[in-house]
Every structure is written in C-alpha cells, then in structure tokens.
C-alpha cells in the first residue's frame, strides 16, 4: 500500500513538472489570447476544457498556471531551505545564547503566517509573484530552522563528531563535512512537503490578489475569476481546483514515501 502511494505521488509530481516544462515551449493556444466570440465556449476538439469568460483557452491557462506554481514553489522552498538550514546549523553548533536567540526568532516567525507577510510586503512594495515567493519563503524558514536544529544537536553528540573535535577540527568544518550530510534525507523530505504547502499558499495568495497578477496565469487566480460563474460555467472553477488538489496530493504522497525510504527510524526491523 505504501509503495503504491509513493508511486502515485511520484507520478503526479512528475506529471506536474512535465506540464510546467511543456508550457515553456508550447500550449494549445496562447494563454493570454482574448477572443470574446469564444466566451464560455464548452469543451470541444479545439478547446479540450472550454474557454473562460474572456474566450481564453482554459487548458492553456492551466498549463501556464503549473509553470507559475513550480516557479513559486522552487524559489520559496529554496529560500526557506537555505535560510532555515543555515540558522538551524548555527544554533546547533554555537548553542547558548545564539541558539536561544535563533529559536525565539523562529517562534516569532510562527506568529506571522504567509498571508500576513504577503499583506505587509504588498502594502510596502505592491502585490506580485515576487512578493508571494518571499512571503512563503520567509514563512518556511522557522520550520526548517527548528527541524535542522533539533536533528543537528543529536549528531553533535555522536562519536565520529566528538573524534573530529578532538582532532582539532573547527565547528564550521565539522558542520559542513560531518553534520550537514547526515541531514540531507531529512531536508529532502521536508522540502517535498513544504513544496506542497508553497503551492497551496501561492494559490491562496493569488486568489486574494496578493500573488501572481493578471494577465499571467495562476491556479488561484483562475479560481478567483471563476467564482462569479459557478452556476453558469462550473468547469472554470473545477479545473484549477482539481489541478491544485492533484499537485498537493502528489507531493504529500511523495514526501511520505521518501520519509519511509530515507528515514532509518521508519525502516522495518
């Protein structure tokens, strides 16, 4: 059962990636092309998922939305991963007041969800995809920092690390050569699940008008544009909703499967 879930998650994630990559070179129709003569056209051979209220091809916009989701996810998770890992490793290596300061800062970061950060940044700099990426990335930093700090501290007590300290290696060298490589499986799993949360957060921010701005396509933006047409053209909301669901489901299943395979505690005895 776990293997089947892992395969399903990997398949959905790869499919999402392939669609995003394909949209860079080709879509059935230009995603921003407006043709009022095709307004709310039903599904057909030319338009597999029909057209929206401006006559734009829904499938093409879904493909472009996948590209936006991947871009935001990669940048936001990368920001959270790099920043959180660096802070977590620093806290584990230095301990004392440095660790206390970093962990209290992480606690403070939990008080500012991605939506609130996006509102603050949008008020100062204006809404946009960059604001969404920064807000989601900053929100992910505390999670990575706490996770890395807790795991790294346990590795600092291992015999091979103590031997390296006795041999005169500095804390930076020990961290990079002995501690960080042991955390890679943990970071891969956390990065995968954080990617799912980033896609969901980006869709929510775009739905509220704080993320990806028109005419650029975003799954959350497609939902926002379809909310007034739920009874007239429900497929306009169903299509991006299904896309978000499949993307988040695939990444979560993939993360669970990777944890089962990479975490020694999860291995069968």
Backbone bond lengths (Angstrom), bond angles and torsions (degrees), N, CA, C in turn:
res aa  C-N    CA-C-N  psi(-1)  N-CA   C-N-CA  omega(-1)  CA-C   N-CA-C  phi
1 X - - - 1.467 - - 1.526 110.96 -
2 X 1.345 116.44 -45.34 1.456 119.88 179.59 1.523 111.20 -64.41
3 X 1.336 115.82 -38.25 1.465 119.52 179.00 1.527 110.65 -64.28
4 X 1.339 116.52 -41.95 1.461 119.94 179.29 1.525 111.00 -63.64
5 X 1.335 117.03 -39.67 1.464 120.48 178.13 1.524 110.83 -65.01
6 X 1.336 115.99 -40.74 1.465 119.76 178.61 1.524 110.95 -63.73
7 X 1.320 117.67 -44.36 1.467 121.54 179.31 1.521 110.61 -63.09
8 X 1.336 116.65 -42.30 1.461 120.21 178.11 1.522 110.64 -62.76
9 X 1.336 117.21 -44.95 1.457 120.13 178.93 1.512 112.21 -62.16
10 X 1.332 117.08 -42.76 1.459 120.68 178.92 1.530 110.84 -64.43
11 X 1.336 116.77 -40.30 1.462 120.56 -179.76 1.529 111.27 -64.49
12 X 1.330 116.62 -44.78 1.465 119.77 179.59 1.530 111.34 -64.59
13 X 1.333 116.50 -39.74 1.461 120.00 -179.90 1.520 111.30 -67.11
14 X 1.329 116.83 -43.72 1.467 120.66 178.17 1.529 110.24 -63.37
15 X 1.326 116.28 -40.25 1.465 119.80 178.29 1.524 110.78 -61.00
16 X 1.324 116.91 -44.65 1.461 121.06 177.77 1.524 110.93 -59.87
17 X 1.330 116.41 -43.27 1.467 120.45 179.80 1.518 111.22 -64.60
18 X 1.333 116.98 -43.29 1.463 120.32 -179.18 1.529 110.90 -64.27
19 X 1.335 116.46 -40.04 1.469 119.69 178.53 1.525 110.20 -63.67
20 X 1.330 116.66 -42.37 1.462 120.25 179.16 1.528 111.24 -63.69
21 X 1.333 116.64 -42.81 1.466 120.07 178.80 1.523 111.37 -66.82
22 X 1.336 116.64 -40.52 1.456 120.05 179.13 1.523 111.32 -62.65
23 X 1.344 116.21 -36.01 1.468 119.21 -177.53 1.527 112.11 -66.92
24 X 1.333 117.18 -18.84 1.465 119.99 176.78 1.525 111.64 -67.32
25 X 1.335 115.89 -30.54 1.466 119.94 -176.02 1.522 113.33 -109.92
26 X 1.353 116.46 -28.32 1.470 118.31 -173.63 1.514 111.01 -154.55
27 X 1.315 114.92 138.22 1.468 123.19 166.64 1.527 106.97 -137.52
28 X 1.332 118.76 154.14 1.478 119.54 -178.02 1.528 112.73 -54.79
29 X 1.319 116.79 -37.89 1.459 123.19 177.72 1.526 107.56 -139.42
30 X 1.323 118.93 156.41 1.466 119.55 173.49 1.532 110.20 -58.25
31 X 1.343 118.76 125.54 1.474 120.63 -173.83 1.519 114.20 -59.42
32 X 1.348 117.78 -28.20 1.465 120.34 -177.67 1.525 113.26 -99.16
33 X 1.318 117.38 4.59 1.463 119.81 -176.63 1.528 111.04 -72.46
34 X 1.325 116.00 120.32 1.465 122.35 -178.05 1.526 109.42 -98.39
35 X 1.315 115.81 132.82 1.465 121.88 176.24 1.531 107.53 -145.74
36 X 1.329 116.38 96.43 1.457 120.60 -175.26 1.528 112.50 -63.94
37 X 1.335 117.95 -19.11 1.457 119.92 176.96 1.528 111.26 -67.39
38 X 1.335 116.94 -21.58 1.464 120.72 179.20 1.526 111.18 -103.22
39 X 1.305 118.94 18.74 1.458 121.99 -176.34 1.529 111.26 -57.07
40 X 1.339 115.45 124.77 1.467 123.30 178.51 1.527 112.65 56.20
41 X 1.335 115.77 30.95 1.466 119.71 177.62 1.526 109.58 -64.34
42 X 1.332 118.65 138.36 1.471 120.87 179.82 1.525 110.97 -72.46
43 X 1.322 114.77 172.39 1.464 120.01 178.27 1.522 110.44 -60.74
44 X 1.333 115.14 140.68 1.461 120.86 -178.56 1.520 108.35 -153.62
45 X 1.327 116.32 -179.32 1.457 119.87 178.12 1.508 112.38 -64.68
46 X 1.335 117.71 -32.15 1.463 121.20 179.31 1.523 111.89 -81.32
47 X 1.335 116.10 -33.74 1.468 121.35 -179.32 1.533 107.53 -128.53
48 X 1.310 116.78 96.56 1.466 121.59 -170.73 1.519 112.79 -61.97
49 X 1.337 117.31 -31.84 1.460 120.67 179.51 1.527 111.73 -114.24
50 X 1.305 116.85 14.00 1.450 120.93 179.06 1.519 112.62 81.51
51 X 1.328 115.33 -166.31 1.465 122.29 -178.32 1.527 109.14 -127.80
52 X 1.337 115.02 158.17 1.456 119.69 -178.18 1.523 111.06 -90.83
53 X 1.327 116.63 -166.22 1.457 121.33 -174.20 1.523 113.22 -69.34
54 X 1.341 116.94 -12.60 1.463 120.66 176.81 1.521 111.94 -110.62
55 X 1.322 116.59 10.30 1.449 120.37 178.62 1.518 114.57 79.36
56 X 1.334 117.08 15.25 1.460 120.64 178.75 1.525 110.51 -85.88
57 X 1.316 116.68 142.83 1.454 121.51 -177.92 1.523 110.47 -67.58
58 X 1.332 117.73 123.28 1.463 122.45 -174.98 1.529 110.90 -67.56
59 X 1.326 117.81 -42.22 1.461 120.38 -179.72 1.522 111.25 -61.54
60 X 1.304 116.87 -42.10 1.466 120.34 179.18 1.523 111.09 -63.05
61 X 1.311 116.46 -39.41 1.458 119.75 179.95 1.536 111.09 -72.36
62 X 1.327 117.54 -32.54 1.465 120.00 174.28 1.528 110.35 -64.39
63 X 1.321 117.36 -41.84 1.455 120.98 178.36 1.529 111.01 -63.99
64 X 1.323 116.62 -42.60 1.463 120.02 176.65 1.522 110.86 -65.78
65 X 1.336 117.03 -34.02 1.461 120.23 176.67 1.514 112.29 -65.81
66 X 1.339 117.66 -35.01 1.464 121.01 175.31 1.520 110.64 -61.54
67 X 1.313 116.66 -38.44 1.474 120.91 177.63 1.526 110.33 -63.16
68 X 1.320 116.31 -43.55 1.466 119.81 178.62 1.523 110.88 -64.13
69 X 1.345 116.78 -40.80 1.459 120.60 -179.54 1.522 111.41 -62.71
70 X 1.320 116.90 -43.62 1.462 120.17 179.08 1.520 111.52 -66.10
71 X 1.329 116.99 -41.52 1.461 120.14 -179.06 1.522 110.40 -62.21
72 X 1.325 116.65 -48.82 1.462 120.33 179.61 1.524 110.39 -63.25
73 X 1.335 117.17 -43.17 1.454 120.35 -178.86 1.520 112.71 -62.23
74 X 1.324 117.07 -46.40 1.468 120.80 -178.35 1.526 110.84 -63.66
75 X 1.323 117.21 -47.59 1.468 120.03 -177.65 1.521 111.10 -68.15
76 X 1.332 117.04 -45.01 1.462 120.09 -177.25 1.526 111.47 -66.17
77 X 1.336 117.04 -46.93 1.463 119.71 179.11 1.520 110.53 -66.48
78 X 1.331 117.10 -37.03 1.456 119.45 176.45 1.521 112.14 -61.58
79 X 1.326 116.32 -42.16 1.458 120.28 177.38 1.523 111.17 -62.92
80 X 1.336 116.62 -47.35 1.457 119.67 178.91 1.507 112.68 -64.95
81 X 1.334 117.05 -38.91 1.463 121.51 -179.32 1.521 111.47 -65.28
82 X 1.317 116.87 -49.62 1.465 120.28 -177.50 1.524 110.86 -66.33
83 X 1.341 116.09 -49.23 1.458 119.12 -178.49 1.515 112.83 -65.86
84 X 1.327 116.94 -46.28 1.461 120.64 -178.38 1.514 112.71 -67.25
85 X 1.334 117.31 -40.50 1.462 120.44 179.30 1.522 111.00 -64.55
86 X 1.325 116.55 -43.65 1.461 119.84 179.46 1.528 111.41 -61.38
87 X 1.326 116.74 -44.89 1.461 119.83 179.82 1.525 111.60 -67.65
88 X 1.335 117.17 -40.90 1.461 120.25 179.37 1.516 112.20 -64.37
89 X 1.316 117.86 -41.33 1.466 121.39 178.13 1.518 111.24 -67.16
90 X 1.333 116.47 -39.50 1.459 119.95 177.97 1.522 111.40 -63.23
91 X 1.339 116.19 -43.01 1.460 120.15 179.67 1.522 111.32 -63.85
92 X 1.338 117.27 -40.55 1.459 120.45 -179.36 1.517 112.14 -69.95
93 X 1.326 117.16 -32.46 1.466 120.70 -177.30 1.519 112.03 -79.81
94 X 1.316 117.29 -38.87 1.464 120.90 -174.67 1.526 113.01 -89.84
95 X 1.351 116.06 -35.06 1.456 122.27 -177.50 1.544 110.34 55.89
96 X 1.328 117.25 -161.63 1.467 121.49 177.29 1.505 113.34 59.26
97 X 1.333 115.33 -140.23 1.459 121.02 -174.97 1.525 111.93 -68.72
98 X 1.341 117.07 -27.63 1.467 119.79 178.12 1.523 110.22 -64.81
99 X 1.328 116.53 -46.73 1.460 120.43 178.34 1.527 110.69 -63.14
100 X 1.323 116.64 -43.49 1.464 119.97 -179.69 1.524 111.22 -61.43
101 X 1.330 116.41 -41.67 1.459 120.28 -179.79 1.526 111.17 -64.83
102 X 1.334 116.87 -43.76 1.467 120.54 -179.13 1.518 111.07 -66.08
103 X 1.325 117.14 -43.75 1.464 119.91 -178.69 1.526 111.91 -68.26
104 X 1.355 116.87 -36.78 1.463 118.12 176.25 1.529 110.05 -67.89
105 X 1.329 116.67 -34.15 1.456 119.47 175.17 1.524 111.56 -65.49
106 X 1.338 116.20 -36.98 1.462 119.89 176.41 1.523 110.67 -64.88
107 X 1.330 116.48 -41.00 1.465 119.82 176.71 1.521 110.84 -60.43
108 X 1.328 115.85 -40.21 1.458 119.52 178.00 1.521 111.23 -65.28
109 X 1.344 115.85 -36.14 1.460 119.70 179.41 1.513 112.45 -64.07
110 X 1.336 116.82 -31.74 1.466 119.73 178.21 1.523 111.56 -64.78
111 X 1.330 117.02 -21.79 1.464 120.34 -178.75 1.524 112.10 -77.88
112 X 1.342 116.80 -9.03 1.464 121.09 -178.83 1.521 108.93 -118.15
113 X 1.325 118.54 90.18 1.468 120.69 178.34 1.519 110.99 -64.51
114 X 1.340 114.84 166.47 1.461 120.03 -176.28 1.530 111.33 -58.48
115 X 1.333 116.90 -36.95 1.458 119.84 -179.12 1.520 111.07 -63.54
116 X 1.351 116.92 -45.17 1.458 120.07 -179.90 1.525 111.12 -65.49
117 X 1.342 116.62 -41.19 1.464 119.42 177.32 1.529 110.68 -61.85
118 X 1.338 116.21 -41.65 1.462 119.54 179.72 1.524 111.25 -63.98
119 X 1.330 117.23 -39.28 1.463 120.41 178.34 1.523 110.48 -63.78
120 X 1.334 116.83 -43.73 1.463 120.55 179.57 1.522 111.56 -64.13
121 X 1.340 116.27 -44.75 1.457 119.63 -179.38 1.530 111.21 -69.28
122 X 1.343 116.54 -38.50 1.457 119.71 179.30 1.526 111.20 -65.58
123 X 1.332 116.39 -35.45 1.463 119.65 177.89 1.521 111.22 -65.31
124 X 1.335 116.33 -33.34 1.455 120.09 -177.75 1.527 112.77 -87.96
125 X 1.334 117.18 -37.66 1.462 120.91 -171.31 1.520 113.68 -118.66
126 X 1.329 117.58 -12.28 1.456 121.00 -175.76 1.510 111.41 95.81
127 X 1.351 117.80 148.42 1.470 120.89 -177.58 1.521 111.39 -71.07
128 X 1.323 116.49 159.51 1.456 121.27 177.85 1.510 110.92 163.54
129 X 1.334 115.65 172.40 1.460 120.70 -179.43 1.519 111.42 -63.06
130 X 1.329 117.17 -38.30 1.462 120.13 179.87 1.525 111.21 -61.91
131 X 1.318 116.68 -41.00 1.461 120.89 178.07 1.516 110.23 -62.21
132 X 1.337 117.20 -41.92 1.464 121.02 179.27 1.526 110.66 -63.40
133 X 1.321 117.24 -43.10 1.461 120.67 -179.97 1.522 111.25 -62.68
134 X 1.324 116.54 -44.95 1.460 120.16 -179.52 1.524 111.02 -65.26
135 X 1.332 117.05 -44.18 1.463 120.62 -178.94 1.523 111.46 -62.93
136 X 1.335 116.85 -45.93 1.466 120.17 -179.72 1.520 110.23 -66.74
137 X 1.325 117.17 -39.79 1.458 120.67 179.34 1.515 112.61 -64.42
138 X 1.331 116.96 -44.75 1.461 120.25 178.35 1.525 111.56 -63.85
139 X 1.320 115.66 -35.81 1.465 119.00 178.86 1.522 111.64 -67.76
140 X 1.344 117.46 -26.98 1.462 120.90 -179.66 1.525 112.88 -81.89
141 X 1.331 117.98 -18.61 1.473 120.89 -176.68 1.527 112.41 -58.07
142 X 1.345 121.02 -49.35 1.471 119.88 -178.80 1.522 113.57 -58.61
143 X 1.328 118.06 -38.43 1.459 120.72 -179.74 1.522 110.95 -63.45
144 X 1.323 116.47 -46.58 1.466 119.82 178.25 1.525 110.77 -65.29
145 X 1.327 117.32 -40.28 1.469 120.33 -177.62 1.525 110.98 -62.59
146 X 1.313 117.99 -46.82 1.466 121.06 -179.45 1.523 111.20 -66.52
147 X 1.328 116.67 -42.27 1.456 120.50 -179.56 1.529 111.03 -62.99
148 X 1.317 116.45 -47.60 1.467 120.91 -179.09 1.521 110.85 -66.60
149 X 1.320 117.79 -40.76 1.457 120.40 -179.73 1.529 111.47 -61.62
150 X 1.330 116.46 -46.82 1.458 119.65 -178.79 1.518 112.68 -63.08
151 X 1.339 116.96 -41.04 1.460 119.60 -179.63 1.521 111.59 -75.14
152 X 1.327 117.62 -39.87 1.473 120.84 -177.70 1.520 111.15 -64.40
153 X 1.320 117.90 -36.51 1.468 119.99 179.91 1.525 111.33 -61.27
154 X 1.328 116.81 -35.82 1.461 118.92 178.64 1.521 111.46 -68.66
155 X 1.336 116.57 -33.34 1.466 119.06 178.97 1.524 111.72 -73.51
156 X 1.319 117.71 -27.37 1.462 120.48 179.15 1.525 111.71 -66.95
157 X 1.309 118.27 -16.25 1.469 120.86 179.29 1.523 112.30 -94.70
158 X 1.339 118.78 -1.89 1.452 121.09 -178.15 1.535 110.94 -73.49
159 X 1.323 114.80 157.06 1.464 120.37 -175.75 1.519 112.64 -62.94
160 X 1.335 117.62 -40.56 1.467 118.45 -176.55 1.525 111.79 -68.25
161 X 1.346 116.86 -29.56 1.460 119.58 175.78 1.527 110.13 -73.91
162 X 1.334 117.25 -41.20 1.462 120.53 176.53 1.521 110.44 -61.64
163 X 1.332 116.87 -38.39 1.466 119.79 177.79 1.523 111.17 -64.61
164 X 1.309 117.17 -38.88 1.471 120.68 177.86 1.525 110.65 -65.18
165 X 1.326 117.64 -37.06 1.464 120.61 178.07 1.533 110.44 -67.70
166 X 1.333 116.23 -40.68 1.470 119.63 177.95 1.525 110.27 -64.04
167 X 1.339 116.48 -33.63 1.463 120.35 179.76 1.524 112.36 -73.88
168 X 1.318 117.46 -4.71 1.457 120.81 175.60 1.517 115.46 95.33
169 X 1.297 118.09 10.15 1.463 119.61 177.45 1.524 110.57 -71.01
170 X 1.321 115.53 143.43 1.452 120.56 179.23 1.510 111.88 -77.56
171 X 1.327 116.06 167.80 1.451 120.56 -177.59 1.527 112.58 -65.95
172 X 1.332 116.13 -34.88 1.462 119.04 178.99 1.520 110.08 -65.79
173 X 1.334 117.36 -45.39 1.462 121.22 -179.71 1.523 110.88 -64.04
174 X 1.326 117.03 -41.83 1.470 120.26 179.45 1.528 110.13 -64.97
175 X 1.315 116.30 -42.25 1.460 120.05 -179.67 1.521 111.59 -60.96
176 X 1.326 116.35 -46.94 1.459 120.27 -175.73 1.527 112.96 -75.18
177 X 1.324 116.73 -35.14 1.468 119.38 -173.76 1.524 113.57 -93.34
178 X 1.330 117.50 -32.10 1.458 119.74 -172.54 1.529 113.91 -114.00
179 X 1.331 118.05 -36.13 1.465 120.58 -174.28 1.529 111.49 -89.82
180 X 1.321 116.86 -51.63 1.462 120.20 -175.84 1.528 113.19 -57.59
181 X 1.351 120.48 -44.27 1.472 118.79 179.05 1.532 113.43 -59.02
182 X 1.324 117.37 -30.05 1.468 119.90 179.43 1.524 112.01 -71.79
183 X 1.318 116.36 -19.11 1.468 120.37 -177.14 1.526 113.18 -92.82
184 X 1.325 117.66 -7.39 1.461 119.98 -175.00 1.527 113.09 -57.92
185 X 1.342 120.49 -45.49 1.477 118.50 177.09 1.521 112.80 -57.92
186 X 1.321 116.65 -41.35 1.463 121.24 179.17 1.524 110.84 -63.23
187 X 1.334 116.64 -41.29 1.460 120.75 -178.70 1.524 111.33 -69.17
188 X 1.321 116.93 -34.63 1.465 119.98 178.31 1.523 110.43 -64.28
189 X 1.321 116.24 -45.27 1.468 120.29 179.94 1.525 110.41 -64.92
190 X 1.330 116.78 -46.48 1.460 120.25 -179.42 1.524 111.28 -64.74
191 X 1.319 116.59 -37.49 1.453 119.88 178.27 1.515 112.31 -64.66
192 X 1.326 117.13 -37.39 1.466 120.91 179.61 1.525 111.25 -66.30
193 X 1.322 116.86 -46.94 1.466 119.31 179.57 1.532 110.91 -68.81
194 X 1.328 117.24 -34.59 1.471 120.08 177.35 1.518 110.91 -66.89
195 X 1.336 116.99 -30.39 1.461 120.83 177.47 1.529 110.18 -62.76
196 X 1.331 116.04 -42.52 1.467 119.66 177.98 1.526 110.55 -61.37
197 X 1.323 116.68 -43.73 1.462 120.26 178.80 1.523 111.21 -64.88
198 X 1.335 117.05 -35.22 1.464 120.74 179.70 1.523 110.83 -65.93
199 X 1.337 117.06 -41.44 1.465 120.51 178.20 1.523 109.90 -63.45
200 X 1.323 116.65 -42.93 1.458 120.63 179.66 1.529 110.64 -65.45
201 X 1.328 116.98 -41.72 1.469 120.73 179.46 1.522 111.27 -66.47
202 X 1.329 116.91 -40.33 1.470 119.79 179.18 1.518 110.83 -63.51
203 X 1.339 116.17 -40.74 1.457 119.31 178.03 1.525 110.86 -63.09
204 X 1.335 116.79 -41.33 1.462 120.20 178.70 1.521 112.30 -65.10
205 X 1.336 116.71 -42.88 1.463 119.93 179.56 1.530 111.19 -66.52
206 X 1.338 116.75 -40.13 1.467 119.29 178.40 1.519 110.80 -67.20
207 X 1.326 116.85 -35.57 1.468 120.66 177.52 1.524 110.49 -61.02
208 X 1.334 116.31 -36.49 1.468 120.74 -179.60 1.521 112.70 -85.88
209 X 1.331 117.20 -1.35 1.460 120.39 178.81 1.503 114.31 86.13
210 X 1.349 118.06 12.28 1.463 121.41 -178.45 1.522 112.55 -101.99
211 X 1.333 116.75 -9.40 1.460 120.27 -176.89 1.513 111.52 -104.59
212 X 1.329 115.58 -129.98 1.461 121.40 -178.85 1.524 110.43 -57.97
213 X 1.315 115.74 131.38 1.461 121.27 -175.56 1.526 110.88 -100.95
214 X 1.349 117.01 148.40 1.463 120.14 176.80 1.537 109.78 -64.88
215 X 1.339 117.42 151.99 1.477 127.20 7.86 1.536 114.12 -85.78
216 X 1.326 118.78 1.68 1.457 120.28 -179.87 1.522 110.39 -64.42
217 X 1.326 115.57 136.46 1.459 120.27 -174.26 1.514 111.62 -80.86
218 X 1.321 116.14 143.77 1.458 124.00 174.14 1.516 107.36 -149.70
219 X 1.322 116.90 143.38 1.463 119.41 -179.04 1.523 111.53 -60.18
220 X 1.314 117.82 -41.01 1.456 120.04 177.47 1.509 111.86 -65.45
221 X 1.327 116.73 -36.83 1.460 120.54 177.93 1.523 110.97 -66.31
222 X 1.334 116.24 -38.41 1.463 119.82 177.79 1.524 110.79 -62.43
223 X 1.328 117.43 -38.76 1.461 120.69 176.99 1.527 111.04 -64.49
224 X 1.333 116.30 -42.01 1.462 119.83 -179.56 1.528 111.02 -63.37
225 X 1.333 116.50 -41.04 1.463 120.15 -179.11 1.522 112.25 -70.76
226 X 1.353 116.87 -24.10 1.466 120.11 -176.63 1.519 113.38 -91.97
227 X 1.324 118.61 -7.06 1.464 119.59 -171.67 1.535 113.14 -67.09
228 X 1.320 117.54 -25.08 1.466 119.41 178.94 1.525 112.20 -87.73
229 X 1.340 116.24 -1.43 1.471 120.19 -176.97 1.526 111.16 -120.32
230 X 1.328 116.83 24.29 1.457 120.86 -174.79 1.527 112.78 -58.88
231 X 1.323 117.59 -37.37 1.463 120.91 -177.96 1.527 111.68 -90.42
232 X 1.315 116.29 -27.66 1.467 119.73 -179.14 1.523 111.81 -82.31
233 X 1.342 117.11 -39.88 1.471 121.56 -178.94 1.528 108.89 -145.97
234 X 1.325 118.75 74.41 1.471 120.87 -176.19 1.520 113.72 -63.28
235 X 1.344 117.77 -22.33 1.462 119.61 -178.74 1.530 112.07 -64.34
236 X 1.319 117.11 -22.37 1.461 119.79 179.35 1.525 111.80 -67.26
237 X 1.328 116.96 -29.49 1.463 120.83 176.54 1.524 111.37 -91.62
238 X 1.328 116.60 -32.09 1.464 119.75 -177.56 1.526 110.85 -66.17
239 X 1.326 117.68 -41.94 1.464 121.17 -174.97 1.535 112.29 -61.13
240 X 1.332 120.05 -54.22 1.472 118.38 178.10 1.520 112.72 -67.48
241 X 1.347 117.37 -31.38 1.461 119.32 177.50 1.521 111.68 -63.17
242 X 1.326 116.40 -42.69 1.466 120.49 177.53 1.521 110.47 -65.74
243 X 1.330 117.22 -39.56 1.463 120.46 179.55 1.529 111.03 -61.48
244 X 1.324 117.29 -45.39 1.466 120.89 178.81 1.526 110.13 -63.31
245 X 1.327 116.68 -43.68 1.461 120.65 -179.15 1.521 111.66 -61.27
246 X 1.327 116.87 -46.53 1.460 120.29 -179.11 1.522 111.52 -65.68
247 X 1.344 116.89 -38.69 1.461 119.69 179.98 1.523 111.37 -65.00
248 X 1.325 117.22 -47.33 1.463 121.29 -179.34 1.524 110.61 -67.45
249 X 1.324 116.95 -41.51 1.463 120.57 178.48 1.530 110.56 -61.62
250 X 1.326 116.52 -46.57 1.454 120.06 -179.19 1.514 112.92 -60.78
251 X 1.312 117.20 -44.14 1.466 120.61 -179.30 1.525 111.57 -68.49
252 X 1.323 117.45 -37.91 1.470 119.83 178.24 1.525 111.17 -66.84
253 X 1.333 117.24 -43.00 1.463 120.12 177.21 1.520 111.06 -64.66
254 X 1.323 116.25 -38.47 1.460 120.22 177.68 1.524 110.65 -64.99
255 X 1.337 116.50 -42.58 1.466 119.80 178.17 1.513 112.59 -62.94
256 X 1.339 116.83 -42.00 1.467 120.20 177.47 1.526 110.88 -62.57
257 X 1.332 116.28 -42.01 1.452 119.67 179.59 1.514 112.63 -65.99
258 X 1.324 116.83 -40.41 1.463 120.17 177.70 1.520 111.29 -65.58
259 X 1.320 116.95 -37.19 1.460 119.21 177.50 1.526 110.96 -63.55
260 X 1.321 117.33 -41.06 1.458 120.54 178.67 1.522 111.78 -62.49
261 X 1.345 116.47 -31.24 1.451 119.96 -175.94 1.520 113.63 -93.41
262 X 1.324 118.06 -28.31 1.455 120.67 -174.39 1.519 113.68 -100.58
263 X 1.340 117.93 -22.89 1.445 120.86 -178.20 1.535 109.50 -89.47
264 X 1.343 117.91 115.44 1.465 119.42 -179.32 1.529 113.61 -57.87
265 X 1.330 117.61 -29.34 1.453 120.55 -179.69 1.517 112.26 -66.16
266 X 1.345 116.10 -23.72 1.460 120.19 -177.21 1.524 111.73 -90.31
267 X 1.339 117.37 -7.77 1.451 119.82 -177.08 1.538 109.71 -72.81
268 X 1.325 117.74 141.71 1.453 120.14 177.72 1.522 110.87 -67.11
269 X 1.304 116.28 141.77 1.459 120.67 -179.70 1.534 109.42 -77.89
